[in-house]
């Protein structure tokens, strides 16, 4: 079995044992119900080594929650990343957050920006993935009773600690396999978790951050791609 697939399945099994309490009303694990495209992504693009791993926080409701691919805006996953597949349904579906898979017509701005940057700078997925890999620290999508997205840092402390322990271990395994020179948090949360997870690890990679492409960030709405070019350039990471 592909090492990244085995690691993903192990993390999913561990997280499946957690009992979630309010404000969490629904939890989606796209590595389960969207296992086919998720594992196709890992198998196709997760070959070692990789120079840079870009690490996001967790799935968005119109991105990975629909396609099983990190920052998985439907059109970008299908047309640039080159991954499709059968998407089933979560064990419990929140009525305000249906899973439509590759039929989803809502666009995830963060995913469109990140993969659009990769396409525009590298031209092909093959050139991008020859050096880069994109991963989400936590594979679960959390929603409150009203269907609003909950990020992992907004969960109750006890629950968050259990999730972080499992996701830290999984990130260490991913890094151990891909042997990157850099782990770049897409946003401050992912950078912090990478620093904690990889502290004391032999041959630990360099850790840094880039601006998160979320439209909720005013800075990201002012030319996100150009800012990321500058941030990576300052680290000595060539783009394109």
C-alpha positions, 0 to 999 in steps of 0.5 A: 500500500502507498505509504501516504494512503496508509498514513491517511487511513491510520489517522482517520481510524484514530479520529473516528474514535473521538466523541465530539461535543458542542459547538460541533454539530457535524463532522465530515471526514472526506478521507473516508467518503471521498476516499477514491479521489483522496487516495488517487491524489496521494498515489499520483502526487505523493512520491518522495522526495519533495522539496516543499510541503504546503500545509493547510489547516483543515478541509473547507466545506466547498473544497476538500469536503467535496473532493477529498483533495486539500484546498480542493476546489472542484474545477481545479482538482479536476482540470489542473490536479487531474483527479476525479472519482466517486464521492459518497456521503458522510455518515451524518449529513448536515442539512445546510452542508450537502456533499455533492462531490464533483457536481458541487457548483460552489467555488472555494476561493482559497482552493481556486487561489492556491491551485490557480497560483500553482498552475500559473507559476508552474504550467503543469501539475507535473512540474508543480508536484515534482517539487511541491506537495499540498497537505491538510494538517487535519482531515476533518471538516467541523460544522456548528448547529447552523452549518457554519464552518469551525476551524480546529482552533475553535474546538473545546480544549480537550477535544482539540488536544486529542485531535492535535496529538493524532494529527501531529503524529500523522504529519511526522510520518508524512514528513518522514516519507517525503523528506522535504527541505521545507514545511510551509504553513499556509497560515499561522495555525499550520505553521505553529502545529508544524513547529510543535509536531516536528520539534526534536525530529531528526533531520527536521525541515525548515518551517515557515509560513505563507499568507493564507488565501482565504477571502476572509483575510483582507491581505489575501484579497490584495494580490495573494499570489504576488505576495506568496511569490515574495514570501517564498522568494525571501526563503530562497524557494524558487517559484516556477 
